[in-house]
């Protein structure tokens, strides 16, 4: 017998690893070009440009939201006697007509309006929802 100690794990049929082949495989980081180094000035200019873009986007959002808020306030004020332009009918046969509000029913977002439109024998009274109002004018005093 020899004085060598044998590792029982090494005696298993584990595949041998070719160290040279493993070193030849390159990782994606090794094949990519190094990132360009930005100076402090370039970093600050980039951050300022991003902030200005966010400010422009937010300013546009605020402007649009204020316009929508004005519309909501005006629609909440619609009562009997107001003149409204409304969309009546379904999809392809829908049309825009001008009529007079004769009644309002319901709570804030679930308001329904009874609108009289047309002349003579063709006159109609329709019940519409708030989203069907396209324009509204207060009655002339």
C-alpha positions, 0 to 999 in steps of 0.5 A: 500500500502506498501512503496516498490518501484517496478522496472517496468523492473523487472516485465517482464518475464526475466529468472532468472540467477543462479549465482552459476551455472555461477560460476561453469563454468570454462573458458579455461584459468582457466583449462590450466596449467600456462605457464613456466616462461622463464629467460632472458637468455632463451629468448635471446637464443631463439631469437638468434636461430631464427635469425640464422635460418633466416640468414641461410634461407636468405643466401641460397636464396642469393646463389640461386638468384646469380646462377639464375642471372648468368644464366639470364646473360648468356642467354642474351648473347646468339647470332647467333653461340652459341651452345645450348642444348634445349628441343623440342617437347611436354610433353611425346614426348619431347627430348633434342637436341644440336643445333646451334643458327642461329638467335635471335629476340625480346626484353629481356624477349620475345626473340625467337631463331632460332636453327638448329639441327640434321644432313643430311636429318633429320636436322631441324630448330626450333624456341624456347623461352628462357626458352627452353634453358637448356645449352649454350656454346659460339662459339670457336674462 
